[in-house]
Amino acid sequence: MTAVLFDMDGVLVDSEDYWVEFQREEIFPAAVPDDDVDVAAVTGMNYRETYDYLEAEYGTEISRDRFEELFEEAARDIYTERVTVLDGLEDLLERLDDRDVPTAIVSSSPHEWINWMTGRFDLEDAFDHVISAEDVDAGSKPEPDVFEYAAAEVGVPAEECLVVEDSENGIEAAARAGTHVVAYRIDAHDDVDFSPADVVVDSPAELRETVLGRAL
């Protein structure tokens, strides 16, 4: 593999724990109070598309503006105050850089949210590319568009890109794009279908070992 594309939420930072709690406890009861929404169904989606999904599937009780406002308030708190970064990330990125392997963040989150995270952990210049689903005028994960776009931006064929993803939607999107997929198993997600992935890892150490073993 000649490029490594990292999802942000759940991979680079442990934000999925907070997002799952926020959606279960606050956003879904406000948006669709009479229904039990499966968080896994929307994990990995851009939050604006999450509103579209809820509106189509259930009908919503709050406006799009209020829905987005709630997400933006939560995002600032999560990325600037709560999350911790993947253990050993700095060393992993340095070793990939030593091998001249390009790296990218590929996230469904907006650039502003990504910037909050990279700023907090001094990672502004740690990746060669930072790509948000808002850069792509197409469907977000599980559609493959953002990873196809990322491969083009990095300048490496999709089949030579190694993607690290944690959510079912993200894993499916990366596989559909034709990339090599490392699925990172985290406690925040239950009953994820890992079958589209090429390999599943269970810890930061195993993630680093797997990426370095395949990114040559």
VOPAGU-2260 file (C-alpha; in pm, 1 decimal, decimal comma):
REM VOPAGU-2260
SITE   aa  ch    i         X         Y         Z
SITE  MET   A    0       0,0       0,0       0,0
SITE  THR   A    1     136,1     342,6     -89,4
SITE  ALA   A    2     -97,8     579,0     102,2
SITE  VAL   A    3    -281,4     559,6     435,1
SITE  LEU   A    4    -621,0     723,6     483,4
SITE  PHE   A    5    -742,0     760,2     842,6
SITE  ASP   A    6   -1097,4     814,9     951,8
SITE  MET   A    7   -1110,8    1066,0    1237,5
SITE  ASP   A    8   -1400,4     974,8    1467,7
SITE  GLY   A    9   -1333,5     649,7    1648,4
SITE  VAL   A   10    -988,4     605,3    1492,3
SITE  LEU   A   11    -770,7     911,0    1544,9
SITE  VAL   A   12    -972,0    1018,3    1848,2
SITE  ASP   A   13   -1218,2     837,7    2076,2
SITE  SER   A   14   -1505,8    1070,0    1987,4
SITE  GLU   A   15   -1749,8     793,2    1896,4
SITE  ASP   A   16   -1809,5     716,2    2265,4
SITE  TYR   A   17   -1927,4    1074,0    2313,5
SITE  TRP   A   18   -2121,0    1093,6    1987,7
SITE  VAL   A   19   -2311,3     771,4    2063,0
SITE  GLU   A   20   -2405,6     904,5    2407,4
SITE  PHE   A   21   -2507,2    1243,1    2266,6
SITE  GLN   A   22   -2723,4    1095,2    1993,7
SITE  ARG   A   23   -2890,2     837,6    2218,2
SITE  GLU   A   24   -2949,0    1072,3    2512,0
SITE  GLU   A   25   -3013,7    1408,0    2345,9
SITE  ILE   A   26   -3047,8    1435,5    1970,7
SITE  PHE   A   27   -3266,2    1135,2    1885,1
SITE  PRO   A   28   -3514,1    1191,9    2170,8
SITE  ALA   A   29   -3547,1    1553,8    2057,1
SITE  ALA   A   30   -3569,6    1479,3    1685,2
SITE  VAL   A   31   -3779,8    1161,7    1684,1
SITE  PRO   A   32   -3920,5    1125,7    2037,9
SITE  ASP   A   33   -4157,7     840,1    1955,3
SITE  ASP   A   34   -3903,5     610,0    1789,1
SITE  ASP   A   35   -3601,2     404,0    1891,9
SITE  VAL   A   36   -3327,0     490,4    1641,2
SITE  ASP   A   37   -3030,4     257,7    1589,2
SITE  VAL   A   38   -2720,2     477,5    1627,2
SITE  ALA   A   39   -2518,7     237,3    1410,3
SITE  ALA   A   40   -2743,6     317,9    1114,1
SITE  VAL   A   41   -2615,1     675,8    1102,7
SITE  THR   A   42   -2260,5     636,2    1236,0
SITE  GLY   A   43   -2015,9     757,7     973,6
SITE  MET   A   44   -2273,9     975,3     798,6
SITE  ASN   A   45   -2232,3    1348,7     768,7
SITE  TYR   A   46   -2457,6    1498,7    1035,1
SITE  ARG   A   47   -2656,4    1694,6     777,3
SITE  GLU   A   48   -2736,3    1370,1     598,5
SITE  THR   A   49   -2831,1    1219,4     934,4
SITE  TYR   A   50   -3115,7    1470,5     948,5
SITE  ASP   A   51   -3226,9    1367,0     599,5
SITE  TYR   A   52   -3222,4    1002,0     709,0
SITE  LEU   A   53   -3427,2    1069,0    1022,3
SITE  GLU   A   54   -3674,5    1284,1     831,8
SITE  ALA   A   55   -3724,5    1018,6     564,4
SITE  GLU   A   56   -3744,5     721,9     802,0
SITE  TYR   A   57   -3936,7     867,9    1095,5
SITE  GLY   A   58   -4029,7    1230,8    1043,8
SITE  THR   A   59   -3860,5    1484,6    1271,6
SITE  GLU   A   60   -3995,0    1703,4    1550,9
SITE  ILE   A   61   -3723,4    1971,2    1531,1
SITE  SER   A   62   -3607,9    2192,3    1245,4
SITE  ARG   A   63   -3297,1    2125,4    1041,6
SITE  ASP   A   64   -3141,7    2445,4    1180,0
SITE  ARG   A   65   -3197,3    2337,5    1540,6
SITE  PHE   A   66   -3068,4    1986,3    1465,0
SITE  GLU   A   67   -2747,4    2122,9    1315,0
SITE  GLU   A   68   -2709,3    2370,4    1600,6
SITE  LEU   A   69   -2724,2    2087,6    1855,0
SITE  PHE   A   70   -2457,9    1892,0    1666,5
SITE  GLU   A   71   -2228,9    2191,7    1634,2
SITE  GLU   A   72   -2254,0    2271,2    2005,7
SITE  ALA   A   73   -2173,0    1910,2    2092,3
SITE  ALA   A   74   -1885,6    1895,0    1842,9
SITE  ARG   A   75   -1706,0    2193,8    1991,7
SITE  ASP   A   76   -1725,6    2038,7    2338,6
SITE  ILE   A   77   -1624,7    1690,0    2221,8
SITE  TYR   A   78   -1323,8    1788,9    2009,8
SITE  THR   A   79   -1186,4    2070,8    2222,8
SITE  GLU   A   80   -1249,5    1928,4    2571,3
SITE  ARG   A   81   -1320,4    1556,6    2582,0
SITE  VAL   A   82   -1146,1    1335,8    2329,0
SITE  THR   A   83    -809,1    1167,4    2360,7
SITE  VAL   A   84    -586,9    1090,1    2062,9
SITE  LEU   A   85    -496,0     743,1    1937,5
SITE  ASP   A   86    -213,5     600,6    2145,6
SITE  GLY   A   87     113,2     608,2    1951,8
SITE  LEU   A   88     -22,7     817,7    1664,4
SITE  GLU   A   89     271,6    1059,4    1651,9
SITE  ASP   A   90     521,8     774,3    1620,0
SITE  LEU   A   91     309,4     601,8    1354,7
SITE  LEU   A   92     287,4     917,6    1143,2
SITE  GLU   A   93     661,3     981,3    1177,6
SITE  ARG   A   94     744,2     628,4    1064,1
SITE  LEU   A   95     509,4     658,2     765,4
SITE  ASP   A   96     668,7     991,4     677,2
SITE  ASP   A   97    1014,7     830,4     695,9
SITE  ARG   A   98     894,5     581,7     433,4
SITE  ASP   A   99     749,5     863,3     216,5
SITE  VAL   A  100     401,5     715,5     256,1
SITE  PRO   A  101     143,0     994,6     215,3
SITE  THR   A  102    -125,8    1019,8     481,8
SITE  ALA   A  103    -468,6    1181,1     496,7
SITE  ILE   A  104    -756,4    1237,3     732,4
SITE  VAL   A  105   -1076,6    1135,6     553,2
SITE  SER   A  106   -1378,3    1225,2     764,9
SITE  SER   A  107   -1751,2    1284,0     741,7
SITE  SER   A  108   -1705,2    1569,8     986,7
SITE  PRO   A  109   -1679,3    1929,6     859,1
SITE  HIS   A  110   -1338,5    2093,1     828,5
SITE  GLU   A  111   -1410,1    2316,4    1128,2
SITE  TRP   A  112   -1452,1    2010,9    1352,7
SITE  ILE   A  113   -1140,6    1846,1    1211,8
SITE  ASN   A  114    -948,3    2167,8    1275,9
SITE  TRP   A  115   -1062,3    2171,4    1638,9
SITE  MET   A  116    -917,2    1823,1    1679,4
SITE  THR   A  117    -589,2    1882,3    1496,4
SITE  GLY   A  118    -540,5    2211,7    1677,4
SITE  ARG   A  119    -593,2    2059,6    2017,6
SITE  PHE   A  120    -334,0    1786,1    1959,5
SITE  ASP   A  121     -87,1    1992,5    1752,0
SITE  LEU   A  122    -154,8    1783,6    1440,5
SITE  GLU   A  123    -213,2    2070,8    1196,3
SITE  ASP   A  124      84,1    1969,3     981,3
SITE  ALA   A  125      96,2    1598,8    1064,4
SITE  PHE   A  126    -104,2    1477,8     762,6
SITE  ASP   A  127     -38,0    1541,4     395,2
SITE  HIS   A  128    -407,1    1592,0     321,9
SITE  VAL   A  129    -719,6    1668,2     523,6
SITE  ILE   A  130   -1039,6    1571,5     345,9
SITE  SER   A  131   -1395,9    1621,6     463,5
SITE  ALA   A  132   -1712,8    1479,4     313,0
SITE  GLU   A  133   -1819,2    1840,9     265,6
SITE  ASP   A  134   -1551,6    1861,7      -7,4
SITE  VAL   A  135   -1743,3    1607,1    -215,4
SITE  ASP   A  136   -2071,9    1687,1    -390,8
SITE  ALA   A  137   -2200,8    1334,1    -351,1
SITE  GLY   A  138   -2326,6    1088,9     -92,9
SITE  SER   A  139   -2140,5    1045,5     236,3
SITE  LYS   A  140   -2045,1     709,0     383,7
SITE  PRO   A  141   -2151,7     430,7     312,6
SITE  GLU   A  142   -2125,8     570,8     -40,4
SITE  PRO   A  143   -1768,2     532,9    -168,3
SITE  ASP   A  144   -1735,7     887,4    -304,0
SITE  VAL   A  145   -1527,6    1042,8     -27,6
SITE  PHE   A  146   -1263,9     768,3     -48,2
SITE  GLU   A  147   -1254,4     782,5    -427,5
SITE  TYR   A  148   -1205,6    1158,1    -399,0
SITE  ALA   A  149    -937,6    1113,4    -132,7
SITE  ALA   A  150    -740,7     869,2    -347,4
SITE  ALA   A  151    -746,7    1118,2    -632,0
SITE  GLU   A  152    -634,9    1401,5    -402,9
SITE  VAL   A  153    -349,0    1195,1    -262,3
SITE  GLY   A  154    -254,7    1087,6    -614,7
SITE  VAL   A  155    -261,4     715,4    -545,2
SITE  PRO   A  156    -498,2     460,3    -705,1
SITE  ALA   A  157    -771,4     352,9    -463,6
SITE  GLU   A  158    -654,5      -7,8    -472,1
SITE  GLU   A  159    -315,4     108,1    -337,3
SITE  CYS   A  160    -468,3     302,1     -47,0
SITE  LEU   A  161    -492,4     159,2     302,9
SITE  VAL   A  162    -797,5     288,9     490,0
SITE  VAL   A  163    -842,6     268,0     867,3
SITE  GLU   A  164   -1211,5     279,1     965,3
SITE  ASP   A  165   -1421,6     187,6    1267,4
SITE  SER   A  166   -1787,1     225,8    1165,5
SITE  GLU   A  167   -1992,1      -9,0     950,6
SITE  ASN   A  168   -2077,5     272,4     708,8
SITE  GLY   A  169   -1712,3     373,6     682,7
SITE  ILE   A  170   -1588,1      19,2     630,9
SITE  GLU   A  171   -1845,7     -36,2     357,4
SITE  ALA   A  172   -1760,1     293,9     188,4
SITE  ALA   A  173   -1387,2     216,6     183,9
SITE  ALA   A  174   -1445,9    -134,4      50,6
SITE  ARG   A  175   -1678,8      -8,2    -222,4
SITE  ALA   A  176   -1411,5     241,5    -325,9
SITE  GLY   A  177   -1174,4     -51,1    -385,4
SITE  THR   A  178    -928,9      32,9    -107,2
SITE  HIS   A  179    -758,4    -206,4     133,7
SITE  VAL   A  180    -955,2    -175,6     459,3
SITE  VAL   A  181    -830,7    -209,4     816,5
SITE  ALA   A  182   -1131,4    -220,9    1050,4
SITE  TYR   A  183   -1065,2     -90,4    1401,1
SITE  ARG   A  184   -1294,9    -253,6    1655,9
SITE  ILE   A  185   -1403,2     -13,7    1932,4
SITE  ASP   A  186   -1641,6     -50,2    2225,1
SITE  ALA   A  187   -1870,9     230,4    2104,1
SITE  HIS   A  188   -2004,4      15,6    1817,4
SITE  ASP   A  189   -2205,5    -302,0    1863,2
SITE  ASP   A  190   -2274,8    -569,5    1601,4
SITE  VAL   A  191   -2065,6    -411,9    1325,6
SITE  ASP   A  192   -2040,9    -610,2    1002,7
SITE  PHE   A  193   -1666,0    -634,9     950,0
SITE  SER   A  194   -1691,1    -868,6     651,4
SITE  PRO   A  195   -1602,8    -603,2     388,0
SITE  ALA   A  196   -1271,1    -533,4     568,2
SITE  ASP   A  197    -944,1    -702,3     477,5
SITE  VAL   A  198    -831,4    -721,2     840,0
SITE  VAL   A  199    -980,0    -638,4    1181,4
SITE  VAL   A  200    -767,9    -499,8    1466,1
SITE  ASP   A  201    -861,4    -461,2    1831,6
SITE  SER   A  202    -609,5    -222,6    1988,4
SITE  PRO   A  203    -398,3      82,8    1905,4
SITE  ALA   A  204     -84,9    -134,3    1912,5
SITE  GLU   A  205    -233,1    -383,9    1666,4
SITE  LEU   A  206    -354,1     -98,6    1447,5
SITE  ARG   A  207      -4,7      53,2    1431,5
SITE  GLU   A  208     158,8    -284,2    1365,4
SITE  THR   A  209     -89,2    -366,9    1088,3
SITE  VAL   A  210     -57,8     -28,3     916,5
SITE  LEU   A  211     322,6     -36,8     926,8
SITE  GLY   A  212     324,4    -394,7     805,3
SITE  ARG   A  213     114,5    -312,2     499,5
SITE  ALA   A  214     216,3      45,8     416,7
SITE  LEU   A  215     535,4     -18,2     221,1
